Each structure stands twice: as C-alpha cells, then as structure tokens.
Amino acid sequence: MTNRQVLLIIAVFVVLTLGSFIWYIATWDSRKGTDQTTLIILPEILPPEAPALATGTML
C-alpha cells in the first residue's frame, strides 16, 4: 500500500466515525427513554476472594 492509500483509508474511517456521531446527535430525542430506569443488582453474598473493604470486615 502506498502512503496515499493509507491516508485515504484513515480519512474514510474518520469521516464515517464523525458522520455516525453527528447522525446520532441529530436524531437523538431527549424525551425518549426518560421513563426507563437503570437497575443494578449487586450480589448479597460476595465470593471469598472479595477484598475486606467490600465485605465490611475491615471496619
């Protein structure tokens, strides 16, 4: 590959990346998804290799 081909591939990648980001921002609806909540479920029983700070035995 020549230097010109490599630069062309890099330029195409950058244009596609920026284009997809601009498309995402342009079509983003801030009201869509406001009723969704994110739920993180943490295990109540930690594995034995868990650090002492996580298990609460360090206090």
Secondary structure, 3 states (H helix, E strand, C coil): CCHHHHHHHHHHHHHHHHHHHHHHHHCCCCCCCCCCCCCCCCCCCCCCCCCHHHHCCCC
